[in-house]
Amino acid sequence: MYTEAEGKKLGVTGWVKNTRQGTVVGQVQGPPEKVKEMKYWLSKVGSPSSRIARAEFSNERDISKLEIHGFGTRY
């Protein structure tokens, strides 16, 4: 819920999901500077109860228009 709130606050779109392995996966789309802010939050801040050992971002690419609307949590 904290990640969803941060995504909405920054104005990015996408989703996040906690995995059974104790990690988080997801997708973030938006203006490059906002995506960068979200990546920083995910790798350095996180939710109050999270313990961030490392953050890995992959499959980054430029897109011409958003493919996802809103920001949410998947279960």
Residue frames as qw, qx, qy, qz and C-alpha x, y, z in Angstrom:
[[0.000, 0.886, 0.464, 0.000, 0.00, 0.00, 0.00],
 [0.306, -0.775, 0.110, 0.542, 2.94, 2.37, 0.65],
 [0.374, -0.121, 0.615, 0.684, 4.44, 1.68, -2.77],
 [0.177, 0.633, 0.683, 0.318, 1.08, 2.24, -4.43],
 [0.144, -0.923, -0.263, 0.240, 0.71, 5.57, -2.58],
 [0.363, -0.583, 0.331, 0.647, 4.21, 6.67, -3.59],
 [0.348, 0.186, 0.701, 0.594, 3.57, 5.78, -7.23],
 [0.063, 0.805, 0.567, 0.166, 0.36, 7.79, -7.23],
 [0.281, -0.854, -0.068, 0.433, 2.04, 10.72, -5.47],
 [0.350, -0.408, 0.485, 0.690, 4.79, 10.82, -8.09],
 [0.562, 0.586, -0.002, -0.584, 2.31, 10.46, -10.94],
 [0.107, 0.352, -0.868, -0.334, 3.79, 7.30, -12.44],
 [0.860, 0.031, -0.069, -0.505, 1.74, 4.38, -13.65],
 [0.406, 0.358, -0.840, 0.038, 2.34, 0.69, -13.11],
 [0.864, -0.374, -0.163, -0.296, 1.99, -2.08, -10.58],
 [0.028, 0.530, -0.790, 0.307, 3.87, -3.94, -7.84],
 [0.902, -0.198, -0.264, -0.279, 3.51, -7.43, -6.39],
 [0.398, -0.595, 0.670, -0.197, 5.10, -9.16, -3.41],
 [0.687, 0.250, -0.655, -0.189, 6.46, -12.60, -4.28],
 [0.906, -0.386, -0.144, -0.094, 6.54, -15.73, -2.15],
 [0.783, 0.142, -0.252, 0.550, 10.33, -15.41, -2.09],
 [0.414, -0.712, -0.247, 0.511, 10.09, -12.15, -0.15],
 [0.302, -0.097, 0.306, 0.898, 10.90, -9.94, -3.11],
 [0.355, 0.690, 0.329, -0.539, 8.88, -7.38, -5.02],
 [0.377, 0.148, 0.632, 0.660, 8.33, -7.30, -8.78],
 [0.229, 0.769, 0.421, -0.423, 6.56, -4.71, -10.84],
 [0.454, 0.418, 0.409, 0.672, 6.50, -2.24, -13.64],
 [0.101, -0.735, -0.225, 0.632, 6.74, 1.56, -13.61],
 [0.425, 0.480, 0.448, 0.622, 6.00, 3.92, -16.48],
 [0.084, -0.938, -0.271, 0.201, 6.08, 7.69, -16.74],
 [0.281, 0.920, -0.222, 0.159, 8.33, 10.67, -17.37],
 [0.749, 0.260, -0.469, 0.390, 12.00, 9.66, -16.94],
 [0.053, 0.459, -0.483, 0.744, 12.60, 11.98, -13.99],
 [0.701, -0.327, 0.183, -0.607, 9.55, 10.58, -12.13],
 [0.958, 0.046, -0.282, -0.020, 10.56, 6.99, -12.88],
 [0.497, 0.400, -0.523, 0.565, 14.01, 7.83, -11.51],
 [0.318, -0.443, 0.396, -0.739, 12.43, 9.20, -8.31],
 [0.901, -0.174, -0.007, -0.397, 10.34, 6.03, -7.95],
 [0.847, 0.224, -0.425, 0.227, 13.40, 3.83, -8.46],
 [0.162, 0.459, -0.539, 0.687, 15.22, 5.77, -5.74],
 [0.607, -0.351, 0.267, -0.661, 12.27, 5.34, -3.37],
 [0.965, -0.005, -0.175, -0.197, 12.07, 1.62, -4.12],
 [0.780, 0.272, -0.426, 0.369, 15.80, 1.07, -3.61],
 [0.291, 0.306, -0.475, 0.772, 16.47, 3.37, -0.62],
 [0.365, -0.237, 0.300, -0.849, 13.23, 4.13, 1.25],
 [0.368, -0.161, -0.899, -0.175, 10.44, 1.58, 0.74],
 [0.580, -0.619, -0.344, -0.403, 7.58, 0.93, 3.12],
 [0.348, -0.737, 0.403, -0.415, 8.19, 1.41, 6.86],
 [0.837, -0.319, 0.423, -0.133, 8.45, -2.33, 7.54],
 [0.868, 0.478, -0.111, 0.074, 10.57, -3.20, 4.50],
 [0.566, -0.600, 0.435, 0.362, 14.19, -4.27, 4.61],
 [0.675, 0.726, -0.097, -0.088, 15.91, -3.47, 1.33],
 [0.759, -0.360, 0.389, 0.379, 19.04, -5.53, 0.74],
 [0.246, -0.206, 0.547, 0.773, 19.34, -4.62, -2.93],
 [0.549, 0.627, 0.288, -0.472, 17.29, -3.37, -5.84],
 [0.361, -0.098, 0.726, 0.577, 17.58, -4.62, -9.39],
 [0.499, 0.633, 0.168, -0.568, 15.89, -2.92, -12.32],
 [0.373, -0.100, 0.783, 0.488, 15.77, -4.58, -15.73],
 [0.299, 0.511, 0.735, 0.330, 14.10, -4.41, -19.13],
 [0.001, -0.709, -0.179, 0.682, 14.19, -0.62, -19.14],
 [0.364, 0.286, 0.589, 0.662, 13.12, 1.01, -22.39],
 [0.162, 0.236, 0.027, -0.958, 11.63, 4.20, -23.77],
 [0.236, 0.495, 0.832, 0.083, 7.97, 4.06, -24.76],
 [0.056, 0.291, 0.320, 0.900, 6.01, 6.53, -26.87],
 [0.503, -0.439, -0.074, -0.741, 2.86, 6.37, -24.73],
 [0.376, -0.296, 0.732, -0.485, 1.84, 4.85, -21.42],
 [0.464, -0.002, -0.829, -0.313, 0.72, 1.24, -21.64],
 [0.370, -0.397, -0.784, 0.302, -0.72, 1.11, -18.10],
 [0.203, -0.644, -0.122, -0.727, -3.20, 3.47, -16.48],
 [0.658, -0.671, 0.050, -0.336, -3.03, 4.16, -12.74],
 [0.246, 0.463, -0.789, 0.319, -0.81, 2.53, -10.15],
 [0.821, -0.335, -0.017, -0.463, -1.87, -0.53, -8.22],
 [0.302, -0.431, 0.834, -0.166, -0.93, -3.57, -6.22],
 [0.739, 0.121, -0.542, -0.381, -1.36, -7.02, -7.70],
 [0.596, -0.391, 0.600, -0.363, -2.05, -10.08, -5.55]]
